[in-house]
């Protein structure tokens, strides 16, 4: 009986970090030379990389990490054709942020999803 309780307690404690992780909705727009390439929307769990590819010309990956106050850090890698950018942005919740490197522009909007 004690062993069963111990195992239950250990498995419950091991699952707590998963329960505490925040989840975000990230809406993005990627432009190349002023032309819209893609507008991906992803649900991303805190600290875990999410990615998508479209054909052979577009790859997008990002990681979202909460910061103090109402901000998150977004680390991204955007590949459009042979052009690759790897920006890191500090973004306020529900406020659009953007960065442009060479001919590639990334715009992101991050919303924190409520836990159920």
C-alpha positions in Angstrom: 0.0 0.0 0.0 2.8 2.4 0.9 4.6 1.6 -2.3 1.5 2.3 -4.3 1.1 5.7 -2.6 4.8 6.5 -3.1 4.6 5.7 -6.9 1.4 7.8 -7.2 3.1 10.7 -5.5 6.3 10.5 -7.6 4.3 10.3 -10.8 2.2 13.3 -9.8 5.3 15.3 -8.9 7.0 14.4 -12.2 4.0 15.7 -14.1 3.9 19.1 -12.4 6.3 20.9 -14.7 4.1 19.8 -17.6 1.0 21.3 -15.9 2.8 24.5 -15.2 4.0 25.2 -18.7 2.4 28.2 -20.4 0.9 27.9 -23.9 0.9 30.7 -26.5 -0.8 31.5 -29.8 1.8 33.0 -32.2 0.5 34.8 -35.3 3.2 35.6 -37.8 3.7 37.2 -41.2 6.8 36.6 -43.2 7.7 39.0 -46.1 10.5 38.7 -48.7 11.3 41.9 -50.6 8.0 43.4 -49.5 5.9 40.5 -50.7 3.9 38.3 -48.2 5.3 34.8 -48.3 3.4 33.1 -45.5 1.2 33.9 -42.5 1.6 31.0 -40.1 -0.3 30.7 -36.8 1.0 28.2 -34.3 0.1 27.1 -30.8 3.4 26.8 -28.9 4.2 25.5 -25.5 6.7 27.5 -23.4 10.3 26.5 -24.1 9.5 24.0 -26.8 10.4 24.5 -30.4 7.5 24.5 -32.9 8.1 24.5 -36.7 6.5 24.3 -40.0 7.6 23.9 -43.6 5.8 24.7 -46.9 7.3 23.0 -49.9 11.0 23.4 -50.3 11.1 27.2 -50.1 9.8 27.9 -46.6 10.8 26.7 -43.2 9.8 28.5 -39.9 10.7 27.5 -36.4 10.3 29.3 -33.1 10.6 29.0 -29.3 8.7 31.2 -26.9 9.9 31.8 -23.4 8.1 34.0 -20.8 9.9 37.0 -19.4 9.1 39.3 -16.5 6.0 41.3 -16.7 3.9 41.1 -19.8 6.6 40.1 -22.3 8.0 36.9 -23.9 11.2 36.2 -25.8 10.6 34.7 -29.3 13.6 33.0 -30.8 13.0 32.3 -34.5 14.6 30.8 -37.6 13.1 31.8 -40.9 14.2 30.3 -44.2 12.8 31.7 -47.4 14.5 30.2 -50.4 18.2 30.5 -49.7 17.8 33.4 -47.3 17.9 32.5 -43.5 17.4 34.9 -40.6 17.6 34.0 -36.8 16.2 36.9 -34.9 15.4 37.0 -31.2 12.6 39.4 -30.3 11.1 40.6 -27.0 7.4 40.9 -27.5 4.6 42.3 -25.3 1.5 40.1 -25.1 -1.1 41.0 -27.8 1.2 43.7 -29.4 2.8 43.2 -32.8 6.6 43.2 -33.0 8.7 43.0 -36.2 12.3 42.7 -37.4 13.7 43.1 -40.9 17.0 41.6 -41.9 18.2 42.1 -45.4 15.1 41.5 -47.6 13.3 39.3 -45.0 10.8 40.7 -42.6 9.2 38.8 -39.7 6.1 40.2 -37.8 4.8 38.4 -34.7 1.9 38.7 -32.3 1.9 36.6 -29.2 -1.2 35.8 -27.0 -1.0 33.8 -23.8 -3.7 31.1 -23.8 -5.6 30.5 -20.6 -5.1 27.3 -18.7 -8.2 25.1 -18.3 
